[in-house]
Amino acid sequence: MIRIYHNPQCKKSRAGLAYLQAINIDFEVVEYIKQPLPADRLKRLIAKTGLMATDLIRVQEDVFKQQYKGKELTNDQWIEVLAANPRLLKRPIVELDENAVWADPPENIEHLFNSPKK
């Protein structure tokens, strides 16, 4: 099952959602702002992207600038920060089985269909 971690207030996230709708495929929408992901689930999701937590942090957000800019934290500590502050997570993230991509641009979703199963 394809799952999109989505924030309806975000233009990039809406573009990812529209992309999935356009390719006419079944998917599940997870509004992670309304229902924040626990750190362990977030850790698994980030690992599926092959990225580090710091690669998926929205550094332009005020909470980042005021509380976290310049801090040296471990990957697990950044995941805890993202779990506590879901608006800091870049979006959308689209997941399929054991793979996930940051879908900005939305065409990155195609990598899910072309990547080998882990």
C-alpha positions in Angstrom: 0.0 0.0 0.0 1.3 3.4 -0.9 1.1 6.0 1.9 1.6 9.7 1.6 2.6 11.7 4.7 0.7 14.9 3.9 0.0 18.4 5.2 -3.0 19.8 3.3 -1.8 23.4 4.0 1.5 22.8 2.2 1.7 23.5 -1.6 4.4 20.9 -2.1 2.4 18.3 -0.2 -0.7 19.1 -2.2 1.4 18.7 -5.4 2.5 15.2 -4.3 -1.1 14.2 -3.5 -2.2 15.5 -6.9 0.5 13.4 -8.6 -0.7 10.3 -6.9 -4.3 11.0 -7.9 -3.2 11.7 -11.5 -1.6 8.3 -11.8 -4.8 6.7 -10.6 -3.3 4.4 -7.9 -4.7 3.5 -4.5 -3.0 5.2 -1.6 -3.5 6.1 2.0 -3.2 9.7 3.3 -1.6 10.2 6.7 -2.0 13.8 8.0 1.0 13.7 10.3 0.4 17.2 11.7 -3.0 16.1 13.1 -1.7 12.7 14.2 2.0 13.0 14.9 4.1 10.0 14.2 5.8 8.4 17.2 9.6 8.5 17.1 10.0 4.8 16.4 7.7 5.0 13.4 9.3 8.2 12.2 12.8 6.5 12.5 11.7 3.6 10.3 10.1 5.9 7.7 13.3 8.1 7.5 15.4 5.0 7.2 13.4 3.9 4.2 14.3 7.1 2.4 18.0 6.4 2.9 18.4 10.0 4.2 19.4 11.3 7.6 16.9 13.0 9.8 18.7 16.3 9.2 18.0 16.0 5.5 14.3 16.1 6.2 14.2 19.1 8.5 12.5 22.3 7.4 15.1 24.8 8.6 13.0 27.8 7.6 10.5 27.1 10.3 10.5 29.5 13.3 10.7 26.7 15.8 13.9 25.4 14.1 15.5 28.9 14.1 14.6 29.6 17.7 15.3 26.3 19.3 17.5 24.1 17.2 19.6 26.1 14.7 23.3 25.4 15.3 22.7 22.5 17.6 24.7 19.3 17.2 22.4 16.4 17.8 22.5 12.7 16.9 20.2 11.3 14.2 18.1 9.7 17.0 17.9 13.1 18.8 16.8 14.8 15.6 14.1 12.2 15.1 12.8 13.0 18.6 12.8 16.7 17.7 10.8 15.8 14.5 8.4 13.6 16.5 7.8 16.5 19.0 7.5 19.1 16.2 5.9 17.5 13.2 5.8 20.8 11.2 9.6 20.5 10.9 9.3 17.4 8.7 9.7 18.1 5.0 6.8 16.9 3.0 5.4 15.1 1.4 7.0 11.7 2.1 5.6 8.8 0.1 6.1 5.3 1.2 5.7 2.0 -0.6 6.7 -1.2 1.3 10.3 -0.9 2.4 11.1 2.2 0.4 10.1 5.9 0.8 11.0 9.2 -1.0 10.7 12.8 -0.2 8.4 13.7 -3.0 9.7 17.2 -3.8 9.4 17.4 -6.8 6.4 15.0 -7.0 8.1 13.1 -9.8 10.4 11.6 -7.2 7.5 9.2 -6.4 8.4 7.3 -9.6 11.6 6.2 -7.8 9.3 4.0 -5.6 8.2 2.0 -8.6 11.7 1.7 -10.1 13.6 0.8 -7.0 14.5 -2.7 -6.0 12.7 -4.2 -3.0 14.7 -4.0 0.2 
